[in-house]
Amino acid sequence: MRRPDLHLHTLASDGKYDVWQVARMVQRADVTLFSITDHDTMAALPEAADAAYERGLAFLPGVEISTEGDEEVHVLGYGVRYDDPALNAFFQKMRQNRIDRVRETGRKLAALGMELPIDEIIAGAGSSVGRPHLAREMVRRGYAKDTVEAFDRFMGRGKPAFAPRFTPGAPEAIALLKSRGVVPVLAHPGEIRWPLDCLLQKLDEWQEAGLMGLEVYHPANRGHYADWDAIARKRGLIVTGGSDFHGEGANHGQIGETIQEWPGALSDAWKLYRIAQKS
């Protein structure tokens, strides 16, 4: 368990590869403990567990929940049980919210002269459809040169095809995970667009709701690892880390890339794994 990557995505949400491909890449990167944390879905976890077993890898089932509307606060959950009825009902509701947002965005894009096959996109997107799927189709059809432009010109906040999304608040998601025996961890705090003093106040609120960890070693936090590490440990939060891998060339990290910068990787990952297994 010396080389952990605890934040990976698959085709079940907005990743580029299926779980078997991701497991092969994990093994090639000499990662020995990994977690699949798809957005708002546990659909890939049973196969991921099988893929890990076949390759002799340690596996920690996870999920990444989108919260706080368009403030983009994400909560990771470790040790989820994919047959949990309460969690499955929760994610089914979130899936419908995602579908509604994609349809509304599609209507706005069509009004701008950019017709997309929305039903096909939803059907082909797995269990967690979102704007990245629209962006890829926009690039394929020549409406945008890349996915960054698709968001910056059309689908981002304040842009003509922007549609708000309806998601739970972070305390609600954290409390639900904790109540189901799952370890809630705040994902990539460096991506949260709030002043630090505001974020630290929110951490107080979220810890009261049951937050147990902080994703310190994430590419978005690079240059500030020591600061976030100190904040986490001072608050008694479990320190975690991961690449947030979506695929080569994606605007995220590559498998295993934060390990070398994570001095306590072995002990931190083991602590999370042990607590998640006991919860």
Secondary structure, 3 states (H helix, E strand, C coil): CCCEEEEECCCCCCCCCCHHHHHHHHHHCCCCEEEECCECCCCCHHHHHHHHHHCCCEECCEEEEEECHHHCEEEEEECCCCCCHHHHHHHHHHHHHHHHHHHHHHHHHHHCCCCCCHHHHHHHCCCCCCHHHHHHHHHHCCCCCCHHHHHHHHHCCCCCCCCCCCCCCHHHHHHHHHHCCCEEEECCHHHCCCCHHHHHHHHHHHHHHCCCEEEEECHHHCCCHHHHHHHHHHCCCEEEECCCECCCCCCCCCCCCCHHHCCCHHHHHHHHHHHHHHC
